[in-house]
Amino acid sequence: MTKKSEVDPSRPQLRPATRLVTGGRDTAANHGFVNPPVYHASTVLYPSAEDFLARRTRYAYGRRGTPTSEALETALRELEGPACVGVALLPSGLAAISTTLLAILGAGDHLLVTDSVYQPTRKFCDGVLRRYGITTTYYDPMIGGGIAALMQPSTRAVFVEAPGSLSFEVQDVPAIAEAAHARGALVLMDNTWASPLYFRALDKGADLSIQAGTKYIGGHSDVMLGTVSANAAAWDRLRGTVHALGLCVGPDDIYLGLRGLRTMGVRLAQHHQAGLKVAHWLAARPEVARVLHPALDTCPGHATWARDFSGASGLFSVILKPFAQSAVNAFLNELDLFGIGASWGGFESLAIPFDCTAIRTATKWAPGGPTVRFHIGLEDVDDLIGDLERGFAALAAAR
Ligand SMILES: Cc1ncc(COP(=O)(O)O)c(C=O)c1O
């Protein structure tokens, strides 16, 4: 009943899209059913006192893992490739980020973080980490190997996010990793935008690859989830910290993550194609000054994206010509198919205004016009373009 693809993850002929479908499946253990059951579990009973004393059991306790959590962890591990030795599941993307930082850093350590980082990551560094005696220096996301000049004897980790999820600078992760590793620091990456399907973070130099599973893994805007994939240099510390903090994810949310993962390949391919079509359409609009989409050469780090990434997801930004915010609001309010809301990675399209000016500390954000971030969902792309066209008409009327 069990297929070879389920038990031999090293089979080289299996491509990532196939791994998404077969990874972590164990039909023999599940009575032939394709999917694992959702184990609602805390206590595990042992057959005898001797077994209990010797801890002779496959699963020890609900918090420490169940067949449901193991299925998603295994699927993600297979997707990441052989460099991945373990995956931890956390209750949100932000929890995955904060737990990873706590796992790697200690009092007196120094951390380097990209200035383009997701803002709550910055808040965690400037708040909780500072209170625990860990200092953070922010750096220009385009610094590449120049990061070497910022390394201090106490620098323990470099945090990268490629591309930034508002401003879209694509970082040179291999160059940063080479400089970091030469000085004994680990590289932590928020890889939510590309996922391991389009950027093999652990093969490109990251030691820990973090995803907000809330986005493309879940894919339906109905779950909060975080994942961290670690290589051999980082896994023991990550696992130990997750266990010590008592972190775990509810089984229904894990199941939604696993279910979403199975279709992530086809969804991402559609986000990629539709996103590119809308990005090119926007680039030709007279209202748009610049499109910040990694696959377009108007995006900082486009050449790095072309070298290191095998695809793009549906998230990108535009810089508009200098319109009043009220006109931009009229544009956004007119949109019918684009919702106005945080997060992304679901089936639905989104558009939000943003401004990084007050957030940046290492670089200056001066785009020269208002900025809008789009998430291109799974609607018909021509309907989305029609919606944007009506939005621009409202913008013109509001000028
Ligand atoms: C790039 C990035 N990383 C992490 C997160 C945090 O994920 P979560 O909302 O699951 O905590 C987000 C959420 O928007 C994000 O955009």
The ligand as an SDF file (V2000), in Angstrom:
LIG
                    3D

 16 16  0  0  0  0  0  0  0  0999 V2000
    7.2520   38.6070    5.5470 C   0  0  0  0  0  0  0  0  0  0  0  0
    6.4140   38.1900    6.7060 C   0  0  0  0  0  0  0  0  0  0  0  0
    6.9740   37.4340    7.6510 N   0  0  0  0  0  0  0  0  0  0  0  0
    6.2690   37.0330    8.7200 C   0  0  0  0  0  0  0  0  0  0  0  0
    4.9530   37.3860    8.8830 C   0  0  0  0  0  0  0  0  0  0  0  0
    4.2270   36.9700   10.1230 C   0  0  0  0  0  0  0  0  0  0  0  0
    3.3450   35.9380    9.8970 O   0  0  0  0  0  0  0  0  0  0  0  0
    2.0900   35.7020   10.8600 P   0  0  0  0  0  0  0  0  0  0  0  0
    1.0700   36.7150   10.4600 O   0  0  0  0  0  0  0  0  0  0  0  0
    1.7010   34.2940   10.5820 O   0  0  0  0  0  0  0  0  0  0  0  0
    2.5580   35.8870   12.2630 O   0  0  0  0  0  0  0  0  0  0  0  0
    4.3290   38.1670    7.9220 C   0  0  0  0  0  0  0  0  0  0  0  0
    2.8930   38.5390    8.0680 C   0  0  0  0  0  0  0  0  0  0  0  0
    2.3710   39.3830    7.3740 O   0  0  0  0  0  0  0  0  0  0  0  0
    5.0770   38.5840    6.7990 C   0  0  0  0  0  0  0  0  0  0  0  0
    4.5450   39.3700    5.8510 O   0  0  0  0  0  0  0  0  0  0  0  0
  1  2  1  0
  2  3  1  0
  2 15  2  0
  3  4  2  0
  4  5  1  0
  5  6  1  0
  5 12  2  0
  6  7  1  0
  7  8  1  0
  8  9  2  0
  8 10  1  0
  8 11  1  0
 12 13  1  0
 12 15  1  0
 13 14  2  0
 15 16  1  0
M  END
$$$$
